[in-house]
Amino acid sequence: MSTRLEEVLEQKRKCLKSKYLSERVLCQKWIAHCENLMSRIIEWLQPLKDENYLEIQLETVSIWEDQFGEYEVPALRLVFLQRQILAIRPVGYFVIGSRGRVDMTAGNTPLAMLLHSGKDEWEFARREGRYGKPVRWSFNKAAFEEFLVNFLEEEI
């Protein structure tokens, strides 16, 4: 074969290897963001768990994204007194409008958490209507507790 063809193929191989390595690093960062988020939520809820108000189940879920392939991330399942269940599950890194999304689902109370680009700063987001722009607000302990209160009061 010609050396030009070999040169082109070698250049392609290097580009693919570099792209693969950068995607692996990005995937590992995304997984770390998810781990940090789940740890923060567990820390906030630990006093309630100690009082037997809820059970915290740490799970692992598989996600498939074209750029990353299949990978595993942590998720949470919270089971409250009356058996109300709140699932907190990462959806993926490549989502429109952010650099990662985690969904909280509980009956009729869906809510998303979005990761700001390049930071470990999360925010809540809820779409108002099917085509409406999402409403966003800070993800912090007080806002999370407010969400839980609303969720639990709906179930009474």
N, C-alpha and C positions, 0 to 999 in steps of 0.2 A: 504494500500500500504506500501511498505517497506520504511524505513527511508532513505536508500541509494538512492532510486529513487527520493524521495523528495529533498534530498541534491543536487543531480545532476541537477534537474529542477530549484531549487532555484539559484544555481550557474549560470546556463544558463540565467535565468531571470536577474540577476545582470549584467552579461556581456552584454546582449542586451541593458539594460537600460544605462549602461555606454557608450556603442558605440553610442546609439541614442543621448545622451547628448553631446558627443564630436562632432558628426556630426552636431548637431544643432548649436553649437558654431562656427564650421568651416563655416557653411552656412551663419551665421550672419556676420562673418568676410568678406566673399566673397561679400555679399550684401553691406557692408560698403565700400569695395574697389570700387565697381561699383558706389555707391553714390558719393564718393570722386572724381572719374574720371569725372562723369557727371558735378559735381559742378565746377571742374577745367576748363572744356571746356566752360561751361556757362560763367564763370568769364572772360576767354580769349576773348569770342565773344561778351560780353556785350557792349563794345563801338560800334561795328558794328551794333548791334541790336538798340542801341540808335540813330544811324544815319539812321535807316530803310533800311539797306542793307540786312537784313535777319530777319526771324522769327524763334524763338527757341521754339520748342514744347517739353515739358517734358512728357514722356509717361511711362507707367508701362507695362512690358511684363512678361508673365509667362514662366517659364522654368521647365522642368522635367529632373531630374537626378536620377539615381537609388539610389545613396547614400543619397541624400537629399529629394527625392520626389519632389513634385511641390512647387515652391516658386516664388515670384515676385521680380523683380529688375527694377531699373529705366533705361530708354533708352531715346535717343534724336532723334528728327527729325528736321533737319535744312532746311529751305526753303529760298533760295536765290532769288535775284532780278528777274531773268528770269525764276523763278519757278524750278530751279535746286534743287533737293532734295538729301540730304545726311542723311542716317539713321545710327545711332550709337547704336548698340544693343548687349548686353551681350549674349554670346553663352552658356557658362557654366564654371564651376570651374574645372571639371575633363577633361582636354584636354592633349594630349601628348605634352611634351616639355615645359610645363609651369604650373602655378597654376591659370589658368583662361584665358579666351579669350573673347574679345569684337570685333565684326566686324563692319567695316565702309563700307557701300555699297552705291554706287552712279553710276547708269548706268554701264559702263564698267570699273569702277575704284574700284575694291575691295581691301581692306587692313584690316589686323588684328592688334589688339593690344593685347600683351601678358603680363600677370602679372608675375614678377619674384617670385619665391618661397619665401614665408614668408615676403615679403616686399610690400610696396605700390609703387613699381617702375614698370612702364609700359614701353614697347618698341613696336615699329612698327615691323611688320613682313609681308613679301610678299614672296610667293613661286615662284621661277623661274622655270617654267615648271611644268608639272604634277607630276613628281617624284623628282624634284630637292629639295635640302636643302633650307629652308627658309633664306632669307636675312633679317637681323635684324638691327635696328638702334634705337637710343634713341627717346623716346616719350617726347617731350618738346614743348613749345609754338612755337619756330621757325620752328621745323619740322612739326608741325600741320599746321601752316600757309602756309608752302611750299606745303604740300599736298592739301590744299584748293585752292591755286593759280593754281596748275596743274589741279585740278578737274574743276575749273571754266573756265580756258582757253580752255579745251577740249570742253566745251559747247558753246563757242563763234562761 
